[in-house]
């Protein structure tokens, strides 16, 4: 037990100390590149011998970014821009930004005029019609332009062979994360909700092959341990991100075990691997993006596919219900809520919607909602 606790604590530390990680890699002579949400193909960065650093906002002041956004923009975007402006990301050789929702589009342009001179921007304007052949060809072109931009601003050379090696590293890391998620669900006493989140989050602040070495050791230990009983509630979570330290503390305090998730910063990006049999690396990345589904950020004319997926996730994981964290002022998630609510009602599975903000410090409402959720679960178990 002490060995796995030590490994998990090390990843917990990495997860909460992004700046320390950036400084460590810079001191070792590595170049670091920021990767902003969502779904930027960071394999391209890795293939150039550089370190992708996930930029997912976090707690901290939001002052400088208010000069570029209305205050009602959701805090994830505001904090990401603030980090680029306030020195939190100093030392990065570039930042990769995408445009997959109505907030990220102006974020990329505001970044360009505010922080772009200090940390050059690599721009990715994905095609939402990603499944059709014309969409795949377009996305392959966009990814190749991002590669060329990285080569230019970071003074590196990225070969097809480098990219194929990167695909292998990333496919392995995704597989190990998927395995960890299942093992964490069956060992809720050893891997608390806060541990689960931070073990996954640490992967954004370190090289993926280094993260994989940790996961191999943790997974091997968990596989040797018997499955653990749990006298609290078991849930799946859904939303963009759930890494607020105060929220994670409440999860542990209220004995909430996360047995599965539909969270952008956790499982949504792990489901689909790169098909390494595709010869052209850029078409391989476009193919991977084309096969990503069940995500409100990605266009899909079938509005019932995603609700069915989340309901099935709750059923298959043995969850007592779903905790849906709606990022304040995120129109994309708010618009899909009615279809999600209806699907859970028809399935007879509790769904609790909670307003979420990375800057939250008052969790009184969350505690009340968890108490209500616990009462619903206990009634359903009777």
NUGU-381257 format. One record per residue (C-alpha): residue number from 1; x, y, z. Coordinates in pm, whole numbers, plus 50000, padded with zeros to 5 digits. Example, Ala and Ser with C-alpha at 12.3 -4.5 7.8 and 13.67 -1.06 7.14 Angstrom:
! residues 2
+-----+-------+-------+-------+
:   k :    c1 :    c2 :    c3 :
+-----+-------+-------+-------+
:   1 : 51230 : 49550 : 50780 :
:   2 : 51367 : 49894 : 50714 :
+-----+-------+-------+-------+
END
This chain:
! residues 382
+-----+-------+-------+-------+
:   k :    c1 :    c2 :    c3 :
+-----+-------+-------+-------+
:   1 : 50000 : 50000 : 50000 :
:   2 : 50283 : 50241 : 50081 :
:   3 : 50431 : 50197 : 49731 :
:   4 : 50110 : 50287 : 49549 :
:   5 : 50048 : 50577 : 49787 :
:   6 : 50393 : 50712 : 49712 :
:   7 : 50338 : 50686 : 49336 :
:   8 : 49995 : 50851 : 49354 :
:   9 : 50125 : 51129 : 49579 :
:  10 : 50404 : 51200 : 49331 :
:  11 : 50150 : 51241 : 49052 :
:  12 : 49928 : 51450 : 49280 :
:  13 : 50221 : 51686 : 49328 :
:  14 : 50292 : 51707 : 48955 :
:  15 : 49924 : 51772 : 48882 :
:  16 : 49917 : 52073 : 49113 :
:  17 : 50258 : 52217 : 49020 :
:  18 : 50255 : 52295 : 48650 :
:  19 : 50507 : 52580 : 48679 :
:  20 : 50753 : 52355 : 48857 :
:  21 : 50725 : 52105 : 48573 :
:  22 : 50781 : 52370 : 48306 :
:  23 : 51091 : 52493 : 48487 :
:  24 : 51221 : 52137 : 48523 :
:  25 : 51196 : 52067 : 48151 :
:  26 : 51341 : 52406 : 48054 :
:  27 : 51638 : 52346 : 48285 :
:  28 : 51695 : 52013 : 48111 :
:  29 : 51717 : 52193 : 47776 :
:  30 : 51370 : 52093 : 47655 :
:  31 : 51132 : 52323 : 47471 :
:  32 : 50776 : 52335 : 47603 :
:  33 : 50458 : 52412 : 47409 :
:  34 : 50123 : 52499 : 47566 :
:  35 : 49821 : 52297 : 47456 :
:  36 : 49492 : 52478 : 47515 :
:  37 : 49151 : 52300 : 47513 :
:  38 : 49022 : 52104 : 47326 :
:  39 : 49159 : 51819 : 47114 :
:  40 : 49477 : 51974 : 46983 :
:  41 : 49695 : 51697 : 46832 :
:  42 : 49978 : 51725 : 47080 :
:  43 : 50150 : 51425 : 46923 :
:  44 : 50289 : 51675 : 46672 :
:  45 : 50459 : 51863 : 46955 :
:  46 : 50599 : 51545 : 47108 :
:  47 : 50728 : 51436 : 46767 :
:  48 : 50938 : 51753 : 46754 :
:  49 : 51120 : 51651 : 47071 :
:  50 : 50929 : 51907 : 47275 :
:  51 : 50710 : 51882 : 47585 :
:  52 : 50335 : 51945 : 47546 :
:  53 : 50200 : 52129 : 47852 :
:  54 : 49823 : 52115 : 47895 :
:  55 : 49672 : 52454 : 47975 :
:  56 : 49331 : 52405 : 48140 :
:  57 : 49300 : 52720 : 48347 :
:  58 : 49276 : 52665 : 48721 :
:  59 : 49232 : 52869 : 49032 :
:  60 : 49394 : 53209 : 49041 :
:  61 : 49325 : 53576 : 48973 :
:  62 : 49158 : 53694 : 48653 :
:  63 : 49254 : 54057 : 48596 :
:  64 : 49447 : 54109 : 48272 :
:  65 : 49218 : 53881 : 48066 :
:  66 : 48919 : 54104 : 48148 :
:  67 : 49065 : 54362 : 47911 :
:  68 : 48993 : 54122 : 47624 :
:  69 : 48672 : 53943 : 47726 :
:  70 : 48337 : 54034 : 47872 :
:  71 : 48324 : 53922 : 48234 :
:  72 : 48050 : 53668 : 48160 :
:  73 : 48283 : 53445 : 47956 :
:  74 : 48340 : 53114 : 48127 :
:  75 : 48632 : 53113 : 48365 :
:  76 : 48828 : 52834 : 48197 :
:  77 : 48891 : 53055 : 47892 :
:  78 : 48953 : 53366 : 48102 :
:  79 : 49204 : 53192 : 48325 :
:  80 : 49385 : 53032 : 48028 :
:  81 : 49444 : 53375 : 47874 :
:  82 : 49537 : 53520 : 48214 :
:  83 : 49806 : 53255 : 48255 :
:  84 : 49960 : 53354 : 47922 :
:  85 : 49958 : 53720 : 48026 :
:  86 : 50063 : 53705 : 48392 :
:  87 : 50384 : 53502 : 48352 :
:  88 : 50246 : 53163 : 48453 :
:  89 : 50343 : 53023 : 48113 :
:  90 : 50665 : 53216 : 48057 :
:  91 : 50929 : 53002 : 47889 :
:  92 : 50691 : 52827 : 47651 :
:  93 : 50811 : 52829 : 47291 :
:  94 : 50456 : 52837 : 47152 :
:  95 : 50092 : 52772 : 47236 :
:  96 : 49848 : 52562 : 47032 :
:  97 : 49488 : 52686 : 47031 :
:  98 : 49171 : 52544 : 46874 :
:  99 : 48827 : 52685 : 46788 :
: 100 : 48580 : 52412 : 46876 :
: 101 : 48320 : 52625 : 47055 :
: 102 : 48193 : 52982 : 47060 :
: 103 : 48428 : 53085 : 47340 :
: 104 : 48745 : 52927 : 47203 :
: 105 : 48714 : 53114 : 46873 :
: 106 : 48753 : 53461 : 47031 :
: 107 : 49003 : 53318 : 47281 :
: 108 : 49239 : 53230 : 46997 :
: 109 : 49210 : 53574 : 46839 :
: 110 : 49239 : 53760 : 47169 :
: 111 : 49541 : 53545 : 47254 :
: 112 : 49701 : 53641 : 46924 :
: 113 : 49680 : 54015 : 46991 :
: 114 : 49757 : 54000 : 47364 :
: 115 : 50002 : 53718 : 47437 :
: 116 : 50099 : 53611 : 47085 :
: 117 : 50412 : 53823 : 47068 :
: 118 : 50553 : 53672 : 47386 :
: 119 : 50440 : 53313 : 47320 :
: 120 : 50365 : 53259 : 46948 :
: 121 : 50032 : 53098 : 46861 :
: 122 : 49985 : 52781 : 46658 :
: 123 : 49627 : 52806 : 46531 :
: 124 : 49400 : 52508 : 46462 :
: 125 : 49066 : 52572 : 46296 :
: 126 : 48918 : 52221 : 46289 :
: 127 : 48646 : 52129 : 46041 :
: 128 : 48338 : 52023 : 46239 :
: 129 : 48221 : 51814 : 45939 :
: 130 : 48504 : 51580 : 46022 :
: 131 : 48364 : 51243 : 45905 :
: 132 : 48319 : 51317 : 45536 :
: 133 : 48620 : 51276 : 45310 :
: 134 : 48640 : 51650 : 45242 :
: 135 : 48647 : 51712 : 45617 :
: 136 : 48924 : 51461 : 45672 :
: 137 : 49131 : 51611 : 45392 :
: 138 : 49077 : 51960 : 45531 :
: 139 : 49174 : 51858 : 45885 :
: 140 : 49484 : 51680 : 45759 :
: 141 : 49580 : 52007 : 45587 :
: 142 : 49516 : 52203 : 45907 :
: 143 : 49728 : 51962 : 46112 :
: 144 : 50010 : 51983 : 45860 :
: 145 : 50000 : 52363 : 45873 :
: 146 : 50027 : 52339 : 46254 :
: 147 : 50330 : 52113 : 46213 :
: 148 : 50496 : 52361 : 45979 :
: 149 : 50417 : 52650 : 46213 :
: 150 : 50573 : 52461 : 46507 :
: 151 : 50882 : 52387 : 46300 :
: 152 : 50911 : 52756 : 46217 :
: 153 : 50861 : 52914 : 46560 :
: 154 : 51034 : 52641 : 46764 :
: 155 : 51320 : 52576 : 46519 :
: 156 : 51266 : 52200 : 46506 :
: 157 : 51217 : 51939 : 46235 :
: 158 : 50925 : 51696 : 46257 :
: 159 : 50945 : 51391 : 46032 :
: 160 : 50681 : 51132 : 45946 :
: 161 : 50885 : 50876 : 46138 :
: 162 : 50889 : 51102 : 46445 :
: 163 : 50511 : 51133 : 46422 :
: 164 : 50457 : 50758 : 46395 :
: 165 : 50673 : 50702 : 46701 :
: 166 : 50470 : 50966 : 46885 :
: 167 : 50146 : 50788 : 46791 :
: 168 : 50275 : 50470 : 46954 :
: 169 : 50366 : 50657 : 47274 :
: 170 : 50030 : 50831 : 47291 :
: 171 : 49825 : 50522 : 47208 :
: 172 : 50000 : 50339 : 47492 :
: 173 : 49934 : 50626 : 47733 :
: 174 : 49565 : 50639 : 47640 :
: 175 : 49534 : 50263 : 47691 :
: 176 : 49701 : 50285 : 48032 :
: 177 : 49472 : 50569 : 48136 :
: 178 : 49165 : 50369 : 48031 :
: 179 : 49295 : 50077 : 48234 :
: 180 : 49362 : 50301 : 48535 :
: 181 : 49008 : 50443 : 48518 :
: 182 : 48860 : 50092 : 48540 :
: 183 : 49095 : 49987 : 48819 :
: 184 : 49023 : 50305 : 49016 :
: 185 : 48651 : 50225 : 48994 :
: 186 : 48706 : 49886 : 49158 :
: 187 : 48944 : 50025 : 49422 :
: 188 : 48765 : 50335 : 49557 :
: 189 : 48926 : 50312 : 49900 :
: 190 : 49281 : 50315 : 49762 :
: 191 : 49216 : 50562 : 49479 :
: 192 : 48998 : 50842 : 49614 :
: 193 : 48807 : 51073 : 49379 :
: 194 : 49072 : 51342 : 49423 :
: 195 : 49351 : 51093 : 49347 :
: 196 : 49175 : 50975 : 49032 :
: 197 : 49143 : 51329 : 48898 :
: 198 : 49502 : 51425 : 48972 :
: 199 : 49659 : 51106 : 48839 :
: 200 : 49494 : 51185 : 48504 :
: 201 : 49567 : 51558 : 48529 :
: 202 : 49939 : 51496 : 48587 :
: 203 : 49962 : 51363 : 48232 :
: 204 : 49907 : 51716 : 48102 :
: 205 : 50220 : 51841 : 48279 :
: 206 : 50474 : 51576 : 48182 :
: 207 : 50596 : 51377 : 47886 :
: 208 : 50353 : 51099 : 47806 :
: 209 : 50614 : 50825 : 47818 :
: 210 : 50709 : 50940 : 48170 :
: 211 : 50343 : 50943 : 48273 :
: 212 : 50299 : 50594 : 48128 :
: 213 : 50578 : 50458 : 48350 :
: 214 : 50388 : 50577 : 48656 :
: 215 : 50062 : 50429 : 48527 :
: 216 : 50222 : 50092 : 48455 :
: 217 : 50338 : 50065 : 48815 :
: 218 : 50009 : 50188 : 48965 :
: 219 : 49798 : 49962 : 48743 :
: 220 : 50014 : 49658 : 48818 :
: 221 : 49972 : 49708 : 49193 :
: 222 : 49596 : 49764 : 49165 :
: 223 : 49554 : 49449 : 48955 :
: 224 : 49718 : 49245 : 49231 :
: 225 : 49484 : 49387 : 49494 :
: 226 : 49134 : 49249 : 49564 :
: 227 : 48841 : 49466 : 49459 :
: 228 : 48725 : 49695 : 49739 :
: 229 : 48381 : 49743 : 49891 :
: 230 : 48237 : 50092 : 49907 :
: 231 : 47972 : 50218 : 50148 :
: 232 : 47940 : 50560 : 49985 :
: 233 : 47784 : 50655 : 49652 :
: 234 : 47921 : 50562 : 49311 :
: 235 : 47883 : 50818 : 49034 :
: 236 : 47986 : 50908 : 48687 :
: 237 : 48078 : 51270 : 48624 :
: 238 : 48012 : 51475 : 48313 :
: 239 : 48130 : 51819 : 48204 :
: 240 : 48439 : 52002 : 48084 :
: 241 : 48661 : 51983 : 48391 :
: 242 : 48619 : 51895 : 48760 :
: 243 : 48961 : 51970 : 48906 :
: 244 : 48869 : 52241 : 49156 :
: 245 : 49061 : 52145 : 49476 :
: 246 : 48769 : 52238 : 49699 :
: 247 : 48532 : 52024 : 49497 :
: 248 : 48767 : 51726 : 49507 :
: 249 : 48794 : 51761 : 49884 :
: 250 : 48415 : 51751 : 49912 :
: 251 : 48401 : 51439 : 49695 :
: 252 : 48632 : 51264 : 49940 :
: 253 : 48452 : 51405 : 50244 :
: 254 : 48110 : 51290 : 50122 :
: 255 : 48240 : 50948 : 50016 :
: 256 : 48181 : 50993 : 49644 :
: 257 : 48355 : 50733 : 49430 :
: 258 : 48390 : 50817 : 49061 :
: 259 : 48346 : 50494 : 48865 :
: 260 : 48342 : 50652 : 48520 :
: 261 : 48343 : 50991 : 48357 :
: 262 : 48235 : 51189 : 48055 :
: 263 : 48467 : 51483 : 48125 :
: 264 : 48660 : 51667 : 47853 :
: 265 : 48982 : 51692 : 48052 :
: 266 : 48963 : 51326 : 48154 :
: 267 : 48800 : 51048 : 47947 :
: 268 : 48650 : 51219 : 47643 :
: 269 : 48986 : 51248 : 47470 :
: 270 : 49100 : 50896 : 47560 :
: 271 : 48846 : 50683 : 47379 :
: 272 : 48995 : 50689 : 47030 :
: 273 : 49350 : 50591 : 46938 :
: 274 : 49540 : 50688 : 46624 :
: 275 : 49520 : 50420 : 46356 :
: 276 : 49890 : 50350 : 46297 :
: 277 : 49815 : 50153 : 45980 :
: 278 : 49736 : 50479 : 45796 :
: 279 : 50053 : 50576 : 45612 :
: 280 : 50007 : 50955 : 45604 :
: 281 : 50045 : 51080 : 45965 :
: 282 : 49824 : 51384 : 45907 :
: 283 : 49546 : 51169 : 45761 :
: 284 : 49588 : 50938 : 46061 :
: 285 : 49525 : 51233 : 46294 :
: 286 : 49229 : 51345 : 46082 :
: 287 : 49089 : 50991 : 46095 :
: 288 : 49121 : 50985 : 46474 :
: 289 : 48933 : 51316 : 46500 :
: 290 : 48666 : 51186 : 46262 :
: 291 : 48597 : 50891 : 46493 :
: 292 : 48551 : 51102 : 46807 :
: 293 : 48185 : 51105 : 46908 :
: 294 : 47951 : 51161 : 47202 :
: 295 : 48088 : 51506 : 47277 :
: 296 : 47879 : 51827 : 47284 :
: 297 : 48177 : 52020 : 47145 :
: 298 : 48173 : 51814 : 46825 :
: 299 : 47903 : 51839 : 46561 :
: 300 : 47670 : 51541 : 46532 :
: 301 : 47325 : 51561 : 46365 :
: 302 : 47205 : 51271 : 46584 :
: 303 : 47124 : 51456 : 46909 :
: 304 : 47027 : 51134 : 47091 :
: 305 : 47354 : 50950 : 47039 :
: 306 : 47532 : 51134 : 47316 :
: 307 : 47257 : 51109 : 47584 :
: 308 : 47235 : 50735 : 47515 :
: 309 : 47613 : 50704 : 47554 :
: 310 : 47620 : 50882 : 47892 :
: 311 : 47324 : 50678 : 48022 :
: 312 : 47492 : 50354 : 47912 :
: 313 : 47813 : 50466 : 48081 :
: 314 : 47622 : 50502 : 48408 :
: 315 : 47461 : 50159 : 48366 :
: 316 : 47778 : 49974 : 48264 :
: 317 : 47986 : 50126 : 48545 :
: 318 : 47730 : 50040 : 48812 :
: 319 : 47691 : 50406 : 48909 :
: 320 : 47414 : 50523 : 49140 :
: 321 : 47373 : 50830 : 48922 :
: 322 : 47542 : 51110 : 48731 :
: 323 : 47682 : 51439 : 48856 :
: 324 : 47665 : 51687 : 48569 :
: 325 : 47893 : 51989 : 48612 :
: 326 : 47781 : 52273 : 48389 :
: 327 : 48052 : 52533 : 48333 :
: 328 : 47890 : 52870 : 48401 :
: 329 : 47815 : 53062 : 48079 :
: 330 : 47901 : 52768 : 47851 :
: 331 : 47622 : 52776 : 47594 :
: 332 : 47727 : 52450 : 47426 :
: 333 : 47666 : 52237 : 47734 :
: 334 : 47356 : 52429 : 47842 :
: 335 : 47190 : 52368 : 47506 :
: 336 : 47234 : 51990 : 47530 :
: 337 : 47108 : 51962 : 47889 :
: 338 : 46738 : 51902 : 47805 :
: 339 : 46815 : 51594 : 47594 :
: 340 : 47051 : 51460 : 47862 :
: 341 : 46795 : 51520 : 48137 :
: 342 : 46521 : 51342 : 47941 :
: 343 : 46742 : 51039 : 47872 :
: 344 : 46828 : 50996 : 48240 :
: 345 : 46466 : 51040 : 48346 :
: 346 : 46355 : 50771 : 48100 :
: 347 : 46628 : 50538 : 48230 :
: 348 : 46527 : 50603 : 48592 :
: 349 : 46881 : 50709 : 48686 :
: 350 : 46937 : 51017 : 48906 :
: 351 : 47102 : 51312 : 48733 :
: 352 : 47213 : 51607 : 48945 :
: 353 : 47310 : 51925 : 48761 :
: 354 : 47562 : 52150 : 48936 :
: 355 : 47688 : 52490 : 48830 :
: 356 : 48067 : 52480 : 48808 :
: 357 : 48343 : 52736 : 48801 :
: 358 : 48716 : 52685 : 48849 :
: 359 : 48722 : 52990 : 49075 :
: 360 : 48456 : 52853 : 49313 :
: 361 : 48538 : 52880 : 49684 :
: 362 : 48188 : 52848 : 49834 :
: 363 : 48061 : 52492 : 49802 :
: 364 : 47750 : 52519 : 50018 :
: 365 : 47517 : 52450 : 49727 :
: 366 : 47729 : 52154 : 49613 :
: 367 : 47713 : 52004 : 49962 :
: 368 : 47336 : 52044 : 49970 :
: 369 : 47302 : 51882 : 49629 :
: 370 : 47525 : 51590 : 49732 :
: 371 : 47318 : 51540 : 50046 :
: 372 : 47004 : 51534 : 49830 :
: 373 : 47173 : 51293 : 49590 :
: 374 : 47270 : 51064 : 49880 :
: 375 : 46908 : 51057 : 49997 :
: 376 : 46785 : 50970 : 49646 :
: 377 : 47040 : 50689 : 49622 :
: 378 : 46945 : 50547 : 49961 :
: 379 : 46577 : 50546 : 49862 :
: 380 : 46658 : 50370 : 49536 :
: 381 : 46855 : 50104 : 49724 :
: 382 : 46564 : 50024 : 49958 :
+-----+-------+-------+-------+
END
